[in-house]
């Protein structure tokens, strides 16, 4: 989000889903267009992106690794 603020650009959320051992499918979501010069717009865009991220992870939970829960010695 900081880059979008700095350059006042559009955020285009996208993700890949593994469909085979070496095959992936690309999903591109609608862009998040905001006026990043206003604090309220930044906050709104952050909330929208977080909601998109949560929904995407829940939809494809089998594609995610919870590495933050692993402990490496």
C-alpha positions in Angstrom: 0.0 0.0 0.0 2.9 2.3 0.6 4.0 2.2 -3.0 0.4 3.1 -4.1 0.4 6.0 -1.7 3.8 7.2 -2.9 3.1 7.1 -6.6 -0.7 7.6 -6.4 -1.4 4.5 -8.5 -4.0 1.7 -8.7 -3.7 -1.5 -6.6 -4.4 -4.6 -8.7 -4.9 -7.7 -6.5 -4.0 -11.0 -8.1 -3.0 -14.5 -7.1 -2.1 -17.9 -8.4 -3.7 -21.2 -7.7 -1.8 -24.4 -8.2 -3.8 -26.7 -10.5 -1.2 -29.4 -11.0 2.3 -30.2 -10.1 3.7 -27.4 -12.3 0.5 -25.8 -13.5 -1.0 -22.6 -12.1 -4.1 -20.5 -12.8 -3.9 -16.7 -12.5 -6.8 -14.8 -11.0 -6.9 -11.0 -11.4 -9.4 -9.1 -9.2 -10.9 -5.7 -9.9 -8.6 -2.8 -9.2 -8.7 -0.8 -6.0 -8.7 2.8 -7.1 -8.5 5.5 -4.4 -7.2 9.0 -4.0 -4.1 8.2 -1.8 -3.6 11.9 -0.9 -6.4 11.6 1.7 -5.9 9.6 4.9 -9.5 8.3 4.8 -9.1 6.9 1.3 -5.8 5.2 2.4 -7.6 3.6 5.3 -10.5 2.5 3.1 -8.2 0.9 0.6 -6.3 -0.9 3.3 -9.5 -2.4 4.7 -10.7 -3.4 1.2 -7.4 -5.1 0.5 -7.4 -6.9 3.8 -11.0 -8.1 3.1 -9.9 -9.3 -0.3 -6.9 -11.1 1.2 -8.9 -12.9 3.9 -11.6 -14.0 1.4 -8.9 -15.3 -1.0 -7.1 -17.3 1.6 -10.3 -18.8 2.9 -11.4 -19.8 -0.6 -8.0 -21.5 -1.2 -6.9 -22.5 2.3 -5.3 -25.7 1.0 -2.9 -23.5 -1.1 -1.4 -21.6 1.9 1.4 -22.6 4.2 1.3 -21.2 7.8 5.0 -20.7 8.0 4.7 -18.2 10.9 3.6 -21.2 13.1 6.6 -23.3 12.3 9.7 -23.1 14.6 13.0 -23.7 13.0 15.9 -24.8 15.1 
